[in-house]
Amino acid sequence: MIALVADVLLAAELRPAAVAELATLDTRAAEPGLVAAAARLGVPLRGWPAEVLDAVPVPNPADGVRAAAGTGSVAEAAALAGGGRLLVAKRKGAAATATCAVARKGPRGARPGGGDALPLPGDGSCASRGQNVCAEGRQLGHAEPDADVPSPQGAYGGSAVRRTAEQSADPHGAAGTHDLRHHGDAEVREGPGDLVDLAVNVRGGTPPGWLRDRIADSLTGLAAYPDGRRARAAVAARHGLPVERVLLTAGAAEAFVLLARALRVHRPVVVHPQFTEPEAALRDAGYEVRRVLLRREDGFRLDPGEVPDDADLVVVGNPTNPTSVLHPADTLASLARPGRVLVVDEAFMDAVPGELESLAGDTDVPGLVVLRSLTKTWGLAGLRIGYVLAEPQVITELERAQPLWPVSTPALAAAEACMAPDALAEADAAARVMCAERAHLLAGLAEFEEVEAVHAAQGPFVLVRTARADAVRARLRTYGFAVRRGDTFPGLDGEWLRLAVRDRATTNRFLQALDLALTGTARAA
């Protein structure tokens, strides 16, 4: 029954949160399939007497239904019994043993045909704005795996529906077709403005008030050209490095462009799946890029032996976006060779408690270039601030490729503020909270047999695999959630999605929506 309700809501372009109640004939209100559907949606289940429903005009009455149930259409009459307008006429389920209709409720207390008002469930605002989803049906235990028996409670506080995973026979996203310029913000921009953002890996609730104040205070200096000396010194001190080994950039993305333009290399290699901007920048600069594809079967862990010996530039993320795998620092350091530039993207390292496996302060690895970003932890994607840590001669080459004054005064103020000891302690505390929230998300995902998560995740996001992920993603959007498609990452196909870690309440709502999306996708296949 919940699958039928999900399909009808999808047809009406409604989200489960818009539902005020389920309604049916009073003699059917105790049927397990209906009870389970109401519990899944978190709404009351109302039973109307047959004589009340028979008095409600419906557009699609049936004599057979009237003879059996005492009303021409249980679904449509129950949907309209509280007053309102029919949005979706009755529809049959796949097993043709149940129908469902949706109506937008009218004013509170309105009763079809006049007479005394019939009270509606919940508060007035909910009842007047909500949708009335109504179903008629018989025992459905034989029709759907989850139709009649309420599912066991999952770790996320909703119901955990156990299904059998279906493999996609035609996965898309073959080699050479990946959109390297697609990023998570597009998932949010292309939908309604009220989508819950699980597509972008920026920490929720940021920037904090004290950081906004520091940025605002810097605005009094906008008449002067930016002076990055204090911010550069703060970054150097934070990592125990001389300032000659630090370059401030307009986000880590600018650093990839600078590397592609300034370094003289011949055989670049990018380790995938990972952030696609490094490869895109190299290709824009005219390089032929070779890929090392980490495998799902190996947990997306790096085998240094897979990297060609003749590569004179190697780019790898740690923790890697989108797999969230944290590679051992020793493994990455072993990639260093004479004449090779080793670029480690640590944009998400400050989301790892204690920054384990970071190479940021290491000066003993030849050719090492570490990229950092303040975007993710501090919520500064719109300000554009990051930095490069490398040997002085590399910093000099990159600086020559930069335009004048590449980092704005507000961004410099933010960089200096985020290097302070109190800020670093706050970032580490936030990383520890995120780890607990990530564990909660992974526990909820484990309730679904058709969802495979990369459980080695150490970053603020989780990579998951499920059949027909595009369809699941589309349904999740109708339920109010934006998630990141995975098929634009080399090494992944159309069965992958990336989920940002959010607070527990948001995760619980998401997992309930995922439950509905998976059910609807499986029925539509």
C-alpha positions as CSV (number, residue, x, y, z in Angstrom):
1,M,0.0,0.0,0.0
2,I,2.8,2.5,0.8
3,A,4.2,2.0,-2.7
4,L,0.8,2.9,-4.3
5,V,0.6,6.0,-2.0
6,A,4.1,7.0,-3.0
7,D,3.3,6.6,-6.7
8,V,0.2,8.8,-6.4
9,L,2.0,11.5,-4.5
10,L,4.7,11.5,-7.2
11,A,2.0,11.9,-9.9
12,A,0.6,14.9,-8.0
13,E,4.1,16.3,-7.5
14,L,3.6,16.2,-3.8
15,R,6.0,15.3,-1.0
16,P,5.1,13.0,1.9
17,A,5.5,16.0,4.3
18,A,2.4,17.6,2.6
19,V,0.1,14.7,3.7
20,A,-2.2,15.6,6.5
21,E,-4.0,12.2,6.9
22,L,-4.9,8.9,5.2
23,A,-8.6,8.1,5.0
24,T,-10.7,5.1,4.1
25,L,-13.9,3.3,4.9
26,D,-14.2,2.8,8.7
27,T,-14.6,-1.0,8.3
28,R,-11.1,-1.1,6.6
29,A,-9.3,1.3,8.9
30,A,-7.6,-1.5,10.8
31,E,-6.2,-3.3,7.7
32,P,-2.4,-3.7,8.2
33,G,-1.4,-2.3,4.9
34,L,-3.2,1.0,5.6
35,V,-2.0,1.1,9.2
36,A,1.6,0.6,8.0
37,A,1.3,3.3,5.3
38,A,-0.1,5.8,7.8
39,A,2.7,5.0,10.3
40,R,5.3,5.3,7.5
41,L,4.0,8.8,6.6
42,G,3.6,9.8,10.2
43,V,-0.1,10.8,9.8
44,P,-3.4,9.7,11.3
45,L,-5.6,7.1,9.6
46,R,-9.2,8.2,9.5
47,G,-12.1,5.8,8.9
48,W,-15.4,7.3,7.5
49,P,-18.8,5.6,7.8
50,A,-20.2,4.3,4.5
51,E,-23.2,6.6,4.7
52,V,-21.0,9.7,5.0
53,L,-18.9,8.6,2.0
54,D,-22.0,7.8,0.0
55,A,-23.2,11.4,0.4
56,V,-19.9,12.7,-1.2
57,P,-20.2,13.4,-4.9
58,V,-17.3,11.6,-6.8
59,P,-16.2,11.9,-10.4
60,N,-15.7,8.1,-10.9
61,P,-18.3,6.1,-9.1
62,A,-18.7,2.3,-9.8
63,D,-21.8,0.3,-9.2
64,G,-19.8,-2.7,-8.1
65,V,-18.0,-0.7,-5.5
66,R,-21.3,0.8,-4.3
67,A,-22.8,-2.6,-3.9
68,A,-19.8,-4.0,-2.0
69,A,-18.9,-0.9,0.1
70,G,-21.9,1.3,0.2
71,T,-20.3,4.1,-1.7
72,G,-19.4,4.6,-5.4
73,S,-15.7,5.1,-4.7
74,V,-14.1,4.7,-1.3
75,A,-10.8,6.4,-2.4
76,E,-12.3,9.5,-4.0
77,A,-15.1,9.9,-1.4
78,A,-12.7,9.5,1.5
79,A,-10.3,12.0,-0.1
80,L,-13.1,14.6,-0.4
81,A,-15.0,13.8,2.8
82,G,-13.4,16.7,4.6
83,G,-14.1,19.1,1.8
84,G,-11.7,20.3,-0.8
85,R,-10.6,19.6,-4.4
86,L,-9.6,16.4,-6.0
87,L,-6.0,16.5,-7.2
88,V,-5.5,12.9,-8.4
89,A,-8.5,10.7,-9.3
90,K,-8.5,7.1,-8.0
91,R,-5.7,5.0,-9.3
92,K,-5.3,1.2,-9.1
93,G,-2.2,-0.4,-7.7
94,A,-0.1,-2.9,-9.6
95,A,-2.0,-5.8,-8.1
96,A,-5.4,-4.2,-8.9
97,T,-6.6,-4.9,-5.4
98,A,-6.4,-1.3,-4.1
99,T,-7.0,2.2,-5.3
100,C,-5.8,5.6,-4.1
101,A,-6.8,9.2,-4.6
102,V,-5.5,12.6,-3.4
103,A,-7.5,15.8,-2.5
104,R,-6.4,19.2,-1.3
105,K,-8.4,19.9,1.9
106,G,-10.9,22.7,2.1
107,P,-11.5,25.0,5.0
108,R,-11.4,23.4,8.4
109,G,-14.7,21.9,9.4
110,A,-16.4,22.0,6.0
111,R,-18.7,19.1,5.4
112,P,-20.0,18.1,2.0
113,G,-23.7,18.6,1.7
114,G,-23.8,21.1,4.7
115,G,-24.8,20.1,8.2
116,D,-22.6,19.9,11.3
117,A,-18.9,20.3,10.8
118,L,-16.8,17.2,10.9
119,P,-13.5,17.8,12.9
120,L,-10.3,17.3,11.0
121,P,-7.2,15.8,12.6
122,G,-4.3,17.9,13.7
123,D,-4.0,21.7,14.0
124,G,-5.9,24.1,11.8
125,S,-2.8,25.1,9.7
126,C,-1.9,21.5,8.9
127,A,-5.5,20.5,8.0
128,S,-6.1,23.5,5.8
129,R,-2.8,23.2,3.9
130,G,-2.4,19.4,3.8
131,Q,-3.4,16.7,1.4
132,N,-5.8,14.0,2.1
133,V,-4.6,10.7,0.7
134,C,-7.2,8.0,0.7
135,A,-7.2,4.4,-0.3
136,E,-9.5,1.5,-0.6
137,G,-8.3,-2.1,-0.6
138,R,-8.4,-5.5,0.9
139,Q,-5.7,-7.6,2.5
140,L,-2.6,-7.1,0.4
141,G,-0.2,-9.4,2.0
142,H,0.0,-11.5,-1.1
143,A,0.6,-8.6,-3.4
144,E,3.6,-6.7,-2.1
145,P,6.5,-7.7,0.3
146,D,5.7,-4.7,2.5
147,A,2.0,-4.3,1.8
148,D,0.3,-5.5,5.0
149,V,2.8,-6.0,7.7
150,P,4.3,-2.9,9.3
151,S,8.1,-3.0,8.7
152,P,10.5,-3.4,11.6
153,Q,11.7,-0.2,13.1
154,G,15.0,0.8,11.6
155,A,17.9,2.6,13.3
156,Y,16.6,6.0,11.9
157,G,13.3,5.8,13.8
158,G,11.2,5.0,10.7
159,S,10.4,1.7,9.1
160,A,13.1,-0.5,7.5
161,V,11.8,-2.2,4.4
162,R,13.9,-5.2,3.4
163,R,14.0,-5.7,-0.3
164,T,16.1,-7.6,-2.7
165,A,18.5,-5.5,-4.7
166,E,18.0,-5.4,-8.5
167,Q,21.0,-5.0,-10.7
168,S,20.9,-2.5,-13.5
169,A,21.2,-4.2,-16.9
170,D,22.2,-1.0,-18.6
171,P,24.3,1.2,-16.4
172,H,25.2,4.5,-18.0
173,G,28.2,6.8,-17.6
174,A,30.7,4.8,-19.6
175,A,34.3,5.9,-19.9
176,G,34.7,9.2,-21.8
177,T,31.1,10.4,-21.1
178,H,31.6,11.8,-17.6
179,D,30.7,15.5,-17.2
180,L,33.8,16.8,-15.4
181,R,32.2,20.2,-14.9
182,H,29.2,18.9,-13.1
183,H,29.3,19.7,-9.4
184,G,26.9,19.2,-6.5
185,D,25.6,22.8,-6.4
186,A,23.8,22.1,-9.7
187,E,21.6,19.5,-8.0
188,V,20.3,22.2,-5.8
189,R,20.0,25.0,-8.3
190,E,18.1,22.9,-10.8
191,G,15.2,22.1,-8.4
192,P,12.7,24.0,-6.2
193,G,14.2,26.4,-3.7
194,D,13.2,24.4,-0.7
195,L,15.1,21.2,-1.3
196,V,17.1,19.8,1.6
197,D,20.7,19.9,0.3
198,L,22.5,16.6,0.6
199,A,24.4,17.2,-2.6
200,V,26.9,19.8,-1.5
201,N,29.4,18.9,1.2
202,V,29.4,22.2,3.1
203,R,28.8,21.8,6.8
204,G,25.3,22.8,7.9
205,G,24.8,25.9,10.1
206,T,27.9,27.7,8.8
207,P,29.6,30.1,8.8
208,P,29.4,30.6,12.6
209,G,28.4,34.0,14.0
210,W,31.9,34.9,15.1
211,L,33.3,34.3,11.6
212,R,30.5,36.3,10.0
213,D,31.4,39.1,12.3
214,R,35.1,39.0,11.4
215,I,34.2,39.0,7.7
216,A,31.8,41.9,8.2
217,D,34.5,43.9,10.1
218,S,36.8,43.6,7.1
219,L,34.4,45.4,4.9
220,T,35.7,48.8,6.2
221,G,38.9,48.1,4.4
222,L,37.5,47.5,0.9
223,A,38.9,50.7,-0.4
224,A,42.4,49.3,-0.1
225,Y,43.9,46.6,-2.2
226,P,44.0,43.2,-0.5
227,D,47.1,42.5,1.6
228,G,47.5,38.8,2.2
229,R,50.6,38.9,4.4
230,R,48.9,38.4,7.8
231,A,46.6,35.6,6.5
232,R,49.6,33.9,4.8
233,A,51.6,34.0,8.0
234,A,48.6,32.6,10.0
235,V,48.4,29.6,7.6
236,A,52.1,29.0,7.8
237,A,52.1,29.1,11.6
238,R,49.1,26.8,11.7
239,H,51.1,24.1,9.8
240,G,54.5,24.9,11.2
241,L,55.9,26.0,7.9
242,P,57.7,29.1,6.6
243,V,55.6,31.5,4.7
244,E,57.6,30.7,1.5
245,R,55.8,27.4,1.4
246,V,52.3,28.9,1.4
247,L,50.2,30.3,-1.4
248,L,46.6,31.7,-0.7
249,T,44.1,31.0,-3.5
250,A,40.5,31.7,-4.4
251,G,39.5,28.3,-3.3
252,A,41.2,25.0,-4.0
253,A,39.7,25.0,-7.5
254,E,41.9,27.9,-8.5
255,A,44.9,25.9,-7.3
256,F,44.1,23.2,-9.8
257,V,44.0,25.7,-12.6
258,L,47.3,27.2,-11.5
259,L,49.0,23.8,-11.3
260,A,47.8,23.0,-14.8
261,R,49.1,26.3,-16.2
262,A,52.3,26.8,-14.3
263,L,53.9,23.3,-14.0
264,R,55.8,21.8,-16.9
265,V,54.8,18.2,-16.9
266,H,54.3,15.7,-19.7
267,R,52.6,12.6,-18.3
268,P,49.9,13.6,-15.7
269,V,47.9,11.0,-13.9
270,V,44.7,11.5,-11.9
271,V,43.5,8.9,-9.4
272,H,39.7,8.4,-9.7
273,P,37.0,8.4,-8.5
274,Q,37.8,11.9,-7.2
275,F,37.0,15.6,-7.5
276,T,36.9,16.1,-11.3
277,E,38.2,19.7,-11.4
278,P,41.9,18.6,-11.5
279,E,41.4,16.6,-14.6
280,A,39.2,19.2,-16.2
281,A,41.9,21.9,-15.6
282,L,44.6,19.7,-17.0
283,R,42.6,19.0,-20.1
284,D,41.8,22.6,-20.6
285,A,45.5,23.3,-20.5
286,G,46.1,20.8,-23.3
287,Y,47.3,17.8,-21.4
288,E,46.4,14.2,-22.2
289,V,45.4,12.8,-18.8
290,R,45.7,9.2,-17.8
291,R,43.4,7.8,-15.2
292,V,44.0,5.3,-12.4
293,L,40.6,3.9,-11.5
294,L,40.2,2.6,-7.9
295,R,37.8,-0.3,-7.7
296,R,34.7,-0.9,-5.7
297,E,35.9,-4.5,-5.0
298,D,39.0,-3.1,-3.3
299,G,37.0,-0.6,-1.2
300,F,38.3,2.2,-3.5
301,R,41.6,2.0,-1.7
302,L,44.8,3.0,-3.4
303,D,47.4,0.5,-4.5
304,P,50.5,2.6,-5.3
305,G,51.6,-0.1,-7.8
306,E,48.7,0.9,-10.0
307,V,50.2,4.4,-10.6
308,P,52.5,4.3,-13.7
309,D,56.2,4.8,-12.9
310,D,56.6,7.3,-15.7
311,A,53.9,9.7,-14.3
312,D,55.5,13.1,-13.6
313,L,52.3,14.5,-12.0
314,V,50.0,12.5,-9.8
315,V,46.8,13.9,-8.3
316,V,44.9,12.1,-5.5
317,G,42.3,13.2,-2.9
318,N,42.5,12.4,0.8
319,P,39.9,11.9,2.1
320,T,38.8,11.3,-1.5
321,N,35.6,12.9,-2.9
322,P,33.3,11.1,-3.6
323,T,34.3,7.8,-2.0
324,S,35.1,9.4,1.4
325,V,38.0,6.9,1.8
326,L,41.0,8.1,3.8
327,H,44.3,6.8,2.4
328,P,47.2,6.2,4.8
329,A,49.8,9.1,4.7
330,D,52.6,6.6,4.2
331,T,50.8,5.1,1.1
332,L,50.5,8.5,-0.5
333,A,54.1,9.5,0.4
334,S,55.3,6.3,-1.3
335,L,54.1,7.7,-4.6
336,A,56.8,10.4,-4.5
337,R,59.6,10.0,-7.1
338,P,62.5,12.2,-8.3
339,G,61.1,14.5,-11.0
340,R,57.4,13.8,-10.0
341,V,55.0,16.3,-8.5
342,L,52.6,14.6,-6.1
343,V,49.4,16.7,-5.5
344,V,47.3,15.6,-2.5
345,D,43.9,17.3,-2.3
346,E,43.1,17.6,1.4
347,A,40.0,19.8,1.0
348,F,38.1,17.6,3.5
349,M,41.0,16.8,5.8
350,D,39.7,19.2,8.5
351,A,36.6,17.1,8.7
352,V,38.7,14.2,10.0
353,P,39.2,14.4,13.8
354,G,42.9,15.0,14.5
355,E,43.5,15.3,10.8
356,L,45.0,11.8,10.8
357,E,46.9,10.9,7.6
358,S,47.5,14.5,6.6
359,L,50.7,15.5,4.8
360,A,50.1,19.2,5.2
361,G,53.1,19.9,7.4
362,D,55.4,17.4,5.8
363,T,58.6,18.8,4.3
364,D,60.4,15.5,3.7
365,V,58.3,14.2,0.8
366,P,59.9,15.4,-2.5
367,G,57.6,17.1,-4.9
368,L,54.7,17.2,-2.5
369,V,51.9,19.7,-3.1
370,V,49.0,19.8,-0.6
371,L,45.8,21.7,-1.3
372,R,43.5,22.9,1.4
373,S,40.1,24.6,1.4
374,L,38.2,26.5,4.1
375,T,34.9,26.1,2.1
376,K,33.6,22.9,3.6
377,T,34.0,23.2,7.3
378,W,33.4,26.9,7.6
379,G,30.7,27.4,5.0
380,L,32.7,29.8,2.8
381,A,31.9,28.4,-0.7
382,G,30.7,31.9,-1.8
383,L,33.8,33.6,-0.5
384,R,36.4,31.4,-2.3
385,I,39.4,30.8,0.0
386,G,41.9,28.0,0.1
387,Y,45.7,27.5,0.0
388,V,48.6,25.5,-1.4
389,L,51.5,24.1,0.7
390,A,54.5,23.2,-1.4
391,E,58.3,23.7,-1.9
392,P,59.2,27.4,-2.3
393,Q,60.1,27.0,-6.0
394,V,56.7,25.5,-6.7
395,I,54.9,28.3,-4.8
396,T,56.9,30.8,-6.8
397,E,55.8,29.3,-10.1
398,L,52.2,29.1,-9.1
399,E,52.3,32.7,-7.8
400,R,53.5,33.9,-11.2
401,A,50.5,32.3,-12.9
402,Q,48.0,34.1,-10.5
403,P,46.4,37.4,-11.4
404,L,47.1,40.3,-9.1
405,W,45.2,40.4,-5.8
406,P,43.5,37.0,-6.4
407,V,42.0,36.7,-2.9
408,S,39.6,39.4,-1.6
409,T,40.0,41.2,1.7
410,P,37.0,39.5,3.3
411,A,38.4,36.1,2.3
412,L,41.8,37.0,3.8
413,A,40.1,38.0,7.0
414,A,38.3,34.6,7.1
415,A,41.5,32.7,6.4
416,E,43.3,34.4,9.3
417,A,40.4,33.9,11.7
418,C,40.1,30.2,10.8
419,M,43.8,29.6,11.7
420,A,43.3,30.7,15.3
421,P,43.6,28.0,18.0
422,D,40.0,28.4,19.1
423,A,38.8,28.0,15.5
424,L,40.9,24.9,15.1
425,A,39.4,23.4,18.2
426,E,35.9,24.2,17.0
427,A,36.7,22.6,13.7
428,D,37.9,19.4,15.4
429,A,34.9,19.3,17.6
430,A,32.6,19.7,14.6
431,A,34.5,16.8,12.9
432,R,33.8,14.6,15.9
433,V,30.1,15.4,15.9
434,M,30.1,14.7,12.1
435,C,31.6,11.3,12.7
436,A,28.7,10.4,15.0
437,E,26.2,11.7,12.5
438,R,27.9,9.8,9.7
439,A,27.6,6.5,11.7
440,H,23.9,7.2,12.2
441,L,23.5,7.6,8.4
442,L,25.4,4.5,7.7
443,A,23.3,2.5,10.2
444,G,20.1,3.7,8.5
445,L,21.4,2.9,5.0
446,A,22.3,-0.6,6.3
447,E,18.6,-1.3,6.7
448,F,18.1,-1.4,3.0
449,E,19.3,-4.5,1.3
450,E,19.3,-2.8,-2.1
451,V,21.6,0.0,-1.0
452,E,25.4,-0.6,-0.8
453,A,27.3,2.1,1.1
454,V,31.1,2.6,1.2
455,H,31.4,1.9,4.9
456,A,35.1,3.0,5.0
457,A,33.9,6.6,4.8
458,Q,35.9,9.1,6.8
459,G,34.7,12.3,5.3
460,P,31.5,14.4,5.7
461,F,29.7,12.4,2.9
462,V,28.9,8.8,2.0
463,L,29.0,7.1,-1.4
464,V,26.2,4.6,-2.1
465,R,25.2,2.3,-4.8
466,T,21.7,1.2,-5.8
467,A,20.0,0.1,-9.0
468,R,18.4,2.8,-11.1
469,A,20.0,5.5,-9.0
470,D,18.8,8.2,-11.4
471,A,15.2,7.3,-10.8
472,V,15.8,7.1,-7.1
473,R,17.4,10.6,-7.2
474,A,14.5,12.0,-9.2
475,R,12.0,10.6,-6.7
476,L,14.0,12.0,-3.8
477,R,13.7,15.4,-5.3
478,T,9.9,15.1,-5.2
479,Y,10.2,14.3,-1.6
480,G,12.3,17.3,-0.9
481,F,15.9,16.1,-1.0
482,A,18.7,16.9,-3.4
483,V,21.5,14.3,-3.6
484,R,24.6,14.2,-5.8
485,R,24.6,12.0,-8.9
486,G,27.7,9.8,-9.1
487,D,28.0,9.1,-12.8
488,T,30.0,12.2,-13.5
489,F,32.9,10.8,-11.6
490,P,35.3,8.7,-13.7
491,G,35.2,5.1,-12.3
492,L,31.5,5.3,-11.3
493,D,28.4,4.8,-13.3
494,G,24.7,5.5,-13.0
495,E,24.2,3.3,-10.0
496,W,26.0,5.7,-7.6
497,L,24.9,8.6,-5.4
498,R,26.8,10.8,-2.9
499,L,25.1,11.8,0.3
500,A,26.3,14.7,2.5
501,V,26.2,14.0,6.2
502,R,23.7,16.1,8.1
503,D,22.2,16.2,11.6
504,R,20.3,13.3,12.9
505,A,16.8,14.8,12.4
506,T,17.5,15.6,8.8
507,T,19.0,12.1,8.2
508,N,15.9,10.5,9.7
509,R,13.7,12.4,7.4
510,F,15.9,11.6,4.4
511,L,15.9,7.8,5.2
512,Q,12.2,7.8,5.3
513,A,12.1,9.6,1.9
514,L,14.6,7.1,0.6
515,D,12.4,4.3,1.7
516,L,9.5,5.7,-0.4
517,A,11.8,6.4,-3.3
518,L,13.2,2.9,-3.4
519,T,9.7,1.4,-3.2
520,G,8.4,3.6,-6.0
521,T,11.4,3.0,-8.2
522,A,11.1,-0.8,-7.8
523,R,7.4,-0.8,-8.7
524,A,8.0,1.3,-11.8
525,A,10.7,-0.9,-13.1
